[in-house]
Amino acid sequence: MRRPSRALLPTLVCALAWAPAAARGGPRDDPWARGVERLCRLEGLPCVLGASDHSRLRQAERLLLRPEADGPDALGEALGEDLAPELVAARGLAPWMPPPWRVEPVGGVAAGNLVPDYHGGDEEPGLLSLRAGAEGRAYPGPVELSLAAEGRVDVGGMPAAAGLGVREAWAGVAWKGLVAGFGLRDRHVGPGHRGSLMLTDNAAPTPLGTISGTSAAGQRFGRVHGELGMGWIPGPRRDVVRPGWLLMDLRYLPVPEVEIGATRVGIFGGQGRPMPSVGQLLLPTDPHVYDDPDRVEPDQDEMAALDARLTLPVGRWTGRGSRRDAVTGLDFVELWWQYGAEDIIGLEVGGVPYPSLAGVANLYGVELGAGPLGLSFEGARILDDYFRWYTGHRVYHDGFTHLGRVMAHA
């Protein structure tokens, strides 16, 4: 079920980290994603938690990192039961096995005409908002197919509104740590539990083709994850119609409790605009165009960030952690930080050009986990002493927005 509309909160968030009856939402609100991530923290599993792909199949692959439980494990059993088709697909199909699949209803009722953050762009303009639909997933061999659609009715507004919303439409292939796919899917990149300076599900998802890879677990040097994606932003804009956008993400886990990441997103091209060279798309050493009063030269709008996550497994260190279903002690303390830049400028060292961050912002947070509960505090400062976070590029004035909603931090 989807979480009902909620008021726009400031930077303080207190929420349940996992609950079997949690509402249907984006990647960070999915109860099974939150449950699997909780297990990763409790048991020290080498899960890449800041990666942007939070599909059910990725959750199942994380569960397979667990050793066999020695005793009753209600949380693990509940997750394994709900992710049963994905676990079959993640382990690999035998020739005689039929492809696993699942179809489940989704829906929700919301009162009030609020504009909820991180809700896939669903603004719920009526005083009473009704949602009903279904999610379907199938895994024939190494292929992953998913479709999630819902009918939307908002009454009590001026005027009443109705329509069909597609939250997810995805086709991909997964094989030995490599994943490639194309379509619409809510995404969240970075260590933040609610927001991110680079990419969240605050706006409706846009078409994206992506390829990613994760090294095998158990390696002496840790785990490495990388992703490269490219798509376009549809819908009306005030600047350039249907610009392309680029996603690059690199993550490293030297140990399961530490994750270091670097992320970049960019806007380029679009209707009537020339394309930058492939080299400039991949490494924007000359991100700004000067002496171009008519604005006809190729240009790019860039954002980038560095981030880090540190999990302190207090319960495992002291041997006094909570039970899975009751609060009897502190399990872990997690700290995270993301250092982002609204702009990239070109600098040189010894005649060698390199991109540098400008217009800096910071996102930071802490979570305390005990049993089934988690208490999170998260804040963002989008202003420093020299630059202000802004959307005012010389060509792409609307910046990283889709249908008026910011694609990253709300």
C-alpha positions, 0 to 999 in steps of 0.5 A, spaced: 500 500 500 502 507 498 503 511 504 498 517 504 499 524 503 503 527 508 505 535 510 512 537 507 516 536 513 523 540 514 529 537 515 527 532 521 524 525 520 522 520 525 520 514 522 519 506 522 525 503 519 521 497 518 514 494 519 510 489 515 504 493 514 508 499 511 505 503 506 507 503 498 512 508 496 518 509 493 525 506 494 526 508 501 519 507 503 518 500 500 518 496 507 521 490 504 527 494 501 528 497 508 527 490 511 533 487 507 537 494 508 536 493 516 538 485 515 545 488 512 546 493 517 545 488 523 549 482 520 554 486 517 553 483 510 557 487 504 550 490 501 551 496 497 546 501 500 547 507 496 546 504 489 540 507 485 537 501 483 532 498 488 528 493 485 525 487 488 531 483 484 536 487 487 533 486 494 533 478 493 540 478 491 542 482 498 538 476 502 543 471 498 549 474 502 546 471 508 549 465 511 544 460 514 540 462 520 541 458 526 535 459 529 528 463 529 528 469 524 522 472 523 524 478 519 528 474 515 523 469 514 518 474 512 522 477 507 524 471 504 516 469 503 515 476 500 521 475 495 520 468 494 519 469 486 525 474 486 529 469 490 528 463 485 530 468 480 536 470 483 539 463 485 538 461 477 532 457 474 533 450 472 531 448 465 525 444 468 522 450 472 517 455 470 519 462 470 517 466 477 512 471 477 508 475 481 502 480 481 499 484 487 494 490 488 496 497 490 492 502 493 491 508 497 487 514 500 489 520 502 485 526 505 488 534 503 491 537 497 498 537 499 504 536 495 508 530 498 515 529 497 519 523 495 512 520 492 514 519 484 511 526 482 504 524 485 501 531 487 494 529 489 491 536 488 484 534 491 481 534 498 480 526 497 485 522 493 484 515 491 489 510 488 488 503 486 492 499 481 497 493 481 504 491 480 506 485 476 513 482 475 516 476 471 523 473 471 524 469 465 531 466 465 536 472 466 530 477 464 527 482 469 520 485 467 516 489 471 510 494 470 506 498 476 500 502 474 494 505 478 488 509 476 488 516 480 482 520 482 482 527 486 476 530 488 474 536 491 479 540 487 478 545 482 476 541 478 476 534 479 481 530 476 482 523 474 487 519 470 492 513 469 499 513 472 505 509 470 510 508 476 514 503 473 515 500 466 522 496 466 525 491 462 532 488 464 537 483 464 541 480 470 547 476 470 553 475 475 553 482 478 552 485 471 545 489 470 542 492 464 535 495 462 531 500 460 525 504 462 521 507 468 523 506 475 523 510 481 531 511 484 535 513 489 542 514 489 546 516 495 547 514 503 541 519 505 535 515 508 530 520 505 533 525 501 539 525 496 542 531 493 543 527 486 537 523 485 531 521 488 523 519 487 521 526 488 519 527 481 516 522 476 521 517 473 524 519 466 526 514 461 533 511 462 537 506 460 543 503 464 548 498 465 551 497 472 556 492 475 558 489 482 564 485 484 563 479 488 562 479 495 568 476 499 574 479 496 579 481 500 579 488 497 572 489 498 566 490 493 566 495 488 559 498 484 559 502 478 553 504 474 552 508 467 545 510 465 543 515 459 536 517 458 531 523 456 527 528 460 520 528 457 514 533 458 513 541 457 519 545 459 521 552 459 528 552 456 529 546 452 524 540 450 526 533 451 534 534 453 538 528 455 540 526 462 546 522 464 547 518 470 554 516 473 555 512 480 561 509 483 561 506 490 566 502 494 565 498 500 572 496 503 568 493 509 561 492 510 560 498 515 563 503 510 561 505 503 564 511 499 561 514 493 561 519 487 555 521 483 554 525 477 548 527 473 548 531 467 543 535 462 545 535 455 542 536 448 535 536 447 530 539 441 534 544 437 540 543 441 547 540 438 550 534 442 556 535 446 562 530 444 562 523 447 569 525 451 565 531 454 559 527 456 564 522 460 569 527 463 566 535 462 573 538 462 570 544 459 563 544 462 562 552 460 561 555 453 563 562 453 563 567 447 557 564 445 551 570 445 546 566 441 547 560 445 548 555 439 554 551 441 553 545 445 553 546 452 551 541 459 548 542 466 552 538 471 551 536 478 556 532 482 557 529 489 561 525 494 558 521 499 560 516 505 556 512 510 559 509 516 555 504 520 557 502 527 554 495 529 554 497 537 549 490 538 555 486 535 560 489 538 557 489 545 553 482 544 547 486 547 543 488 541 535 488 541 531 482 538 528 482 531 521 483 534 523 487 541 527 493 543 532 491 548 538 494 546 541 499 541 543 495 535 547 500 530 548 507 529 549 509 522 552 516 520 552 519 513 554 525 509 553 527 502 557 533 499 554 536 492 555 541 487 550 544 483 555 546 478 562 544 475 567 549 473 573 547 469 580 548 472 587 546 470 593 544 474 600 544 470 596 545 463 592 539 465 584 541 465 580 537 470 572 539 473 571 542 479 565 542 484 562 549 485 555 551 488 556 547 494 551 543 498 551 538 504 546 533 506 548 529 513 544 524 517 544 519 523 540 513 525 539 509 531 537 502 530 534 498 535 530 492 534 524 493 529 525 501 530 529 506 527 530 514 529 533 518 524 535 525 523 537 528 516 538 535 514 541 539 508 544 545 507 544 548 500 548 554 501 555 556 503 559 562 503 560 563 496 555 560 492 548 558 492 544 552 490 540 554 484 537 553 477 539 558 472 544 555 467 545 559 461 541 554 457 538 549 461 534 554 466 529 549 469 535 545 471 534 537 473 526 538 474 521 533 471 514 536 470 516 542 475 518 537 480 526 537 482 529 530 481 533 530 487 532 533 494 525 536 494 
